[in-house]
Amino acid sequence: MEVPPAIEARLAELAAAFRRATGKPLVITDGTRRPEVQAELMLRNLERGDDVVRNYANKSAARAVAEAYAKAREAGRAATLAALTAVIRTQVAAGDYVSKHLREGAVDVRCLDLDKRERAILKKLAKARGIAVVDESRTSTPHYHLNFVR
């Protein structure tokens, strides 16, 4: 897992503030992703029936990935993964990101071990620092997605 250098200081400050407020560390579970990794994660989500268009803020980019999946899935998993990777690489080259993880502006934080009060503290501390929190705690991989770029 790679923490983007551009956000390292802001993440460290948020983590320190969270530890001061709760006594707990922030556990980072994901950082920067390469197109191949993003494609693998989206393929996993699509295979289990997730609505990736609903789950991603960039609807048009997510729709293009979902369409590539629909067209390629009969060709087998390897071909499908290659198709998704190609779509995501093309998007990145054009400056169009299905996930902020691809542009080195996001990390995911484990939230399963945080109680309601601690979750509220994390959201408040992040917001005060201009970090957007996307609550993905009710997904099949519960976490908070922290966006450091808009």
C-alpha positions as CSV (number, residue, x, y, z in Angstrom):
1,M,0.0,0.0,0.0
2,E,1.4,3.4,-1.0
3,V,0.5,6.6,0.7
4,P,0.8,9.4,-1.9
5,P,3.7,11.8,-1.0
6,A,1.5,14.8,-1.9
7,I,-0.9,14.0,1.0
8,E,1.5,12.4,3.5
9,A,1.8,15.4,5.8
10,R,-2.0,16.1,5.9
11,L,-2.7,12.4,6.6
12,A,-0.1,12.3,9.4
13,E,-1.6,15.5,10.9
14,L,-5.1,14.0,10.7
15,A,-3.9,10.7,12.3
16,A,-2.1,12.6,15.1
17,A,-5.3,14.6,15.8
18,F,-7.4,11.4,15.8
19,R,-5.0,9.7,18.2
20,R,-5.1,12.7,20.6
21,A,-8.9,12.7,20.5
22,T,-9.5,8.9,20.8
23,G,-6.3,7.2,21.8
24,K,-6.5,5.1,18.7
25,P,-4.5,5.0,15.5
26,L,-5.9,5.5,12.1
27,V,-5.4,2.3,10.2
28,I,-4.9,2.9,6.5
29,T,-6.0,0.0,4.4
30,D,-5.4,1.4,0.9
31,G,-3.7,4.2,-0.9
32,T,-2.6,5.0,-4.4
33,R,-3.7,2.4,-7.0
34,R,-2.3,1.6,-10.4
35,P,-4.8,1.0,-13.2
36,E,-4.2,-2.8,-12.9
37,V,-5.1,-2.8,-9.2
38,Q,-8.2,-0.6,-9.7
39,A,-9.4,-2.9,-12.5
40,E,-9.0,-5.9,-10.2
41,L,-10.9,-4.3,-7.4
42,M,-13.7,-3.2,-9.8
43,L,-13.8,-6.6,-11.4
44,R,-14.3,-8.2,-8.0
45,N,-17.1,-5.8,-7.2
46,L,-18.8,-6.4,-10.5
47,E,-18.5,-10.2,-10.2
48,R,-20.3,-10.1,-6.9
49,G,-23.1,-7.9,-8.3
50,D,-22.1,-4.5,-6.9
51,D,-23.5,-1.4,-8.8
52,V,-20.2,0.3,-9.5
53,V,-21.9,3.3,-11.2
54,R,-23.8,4.0,-8.0
55,N,-20.6,3.4,-5.8
56,Y,-18.3,5.8,-7.7
57,A,-18.6,9.5,-7.9
58,N,-17.3,9.7,-11.5
59,K,-20.4,8.1,-13.0
60,S,-19.3,8.3,-16.6
61,A,-16.0,6.6,-15.9
62,A,-17.6,3.9,-13.8
63,R,-20.2,3.3,-16.5
64,A,-17.5,2.8,-19.1
65,V,-15.8,0.2,-16.9
66,A,-19.2,-1.5,-16.3
67,E,-19.9,-1.6,-20.0
68,A,-16.4,-3.1,-20.7
69,Y,-17.2,-5.7,-18.1
70,A,-20.6,-6.5,-19.8
71,K,-19.0,-6.9,-23.2
72,A,-15.9,-8.9,-22.1
73,R,-17.1,-11.2,-19.3
74,E,-18.1,-14.1,-21.6
75,A,-14.4,-14.2,-22.8
76,G,-13.2,-15.3,-19.4
77,R,-11.8,-13.6,-16.3
78,A,-8.3,-12.8,-17.7
79,A,-9.8,-11.2,-20.9
80,T,-12.3,-9.3,-18.8
81,L,-9.6,-8.0,-16.5
82,A,-7.5,-6.9,-19.5
83,A,-10.5,-5.0,-20.9
84,L,-11.2,-3.2,-17.6
85,T,-7.5,-2.3,-17.2
86,A,-7.4,-0.9,-20.8
87,V,-10.4,1.3,-20.1
88,I,-9.0,2.6,-16.9
89,R,-5.6,3.2,-18.4
90,T,-7.2,5.2,-21.2
91,Q,-9.2,7.2,-18.7
92,V,-6.1,8.0,-16.7
93,A,-4.2,9.1,-19.8
94,A,-7.0,11.5,-20.5
95,G,-7.1,12.8,-16.9
96,D,-10.4,11.1,-16.2
97,Y,-10.3,9.1,-12.9
98,V,-12.9,6.6,-11.9
99,S,-11.3,6.7,-8.4
100,K,-9.3,9.4,-6.7
101,H,-6.9,6.6,-5.6
102,L,-5.6,6.7,-9.2
103,R,-4.6,10.3,-9.0
104,E,-2.8,9.9,-5.7
105,G,-5.3,11.8,-3.7
106,A,-7.1,9.3,-1.5
107,V,-6.7,6.6,1.1
108,D,-9.0,4.2,2.8
109,V,-9.3,3.9,6.6
110,R,-10.5,0.9,8.5
111,C,-13.6,1.7,10.5
112,L,-14.9,-1.6,11.8
113,D,-13.1,-1.1,15.2
114,L,-14.4,2.5,15.6
115,D,-17.5,3.1,17.7
116,K,-20.1,5.8,16.8
117,R,-18.4,8.5,18.7
118,E,-15.0,7.8,17.2
119,R,-16.5,7.7,13.7
120,A,-18.0,11.1,14.3
121,I,-14.7,12.5,15.6
122,L,-12.9,11.2,12.5
123,K,-15.4,12.8,10.2
124,K,-15.2,16.1,12.1
125,L,-11.4,16.2,12.2
126,A,-11.2,15.4,8.4
127,K,-13.8,18.0,7.5
128,A,-11.9,20.7,9.5
129,R,-8.9,19.9,7.4
130,G,-10.6,20.0,4.0
131,I,-10.6,16.2,3.6
132,A,-13.8,14.7,2.3
133,V,-15.0,11.5,4.0
134,V,-17.0,9.1,1.9
135,D,-18.7,6.6,4.3
136,E,-18.3,3.2,2.7
137,S,-18.9,1.4,6.1
138,R,-22.0,-0.4,4.8
139,T,-20.3,-2.0,1.8
140,S,-18.9,-5.5,1.6
141,T,-15.5,-4.0,2.5
142,P,-16.4,-1.5,5.2
143,H,-14.1,1.6,5.3
144,Y,-14.0,5.3,5.1
145,H,-12.6,6.7,1.9
146,L,-10.7,10.0,2.5
147,N,-10.5,12.3,-0.5
148,F,-7.7,14.9,-0.2
149,V,-8.4,16.3,-3.7
150,R,-11.6,17.6,-5.1
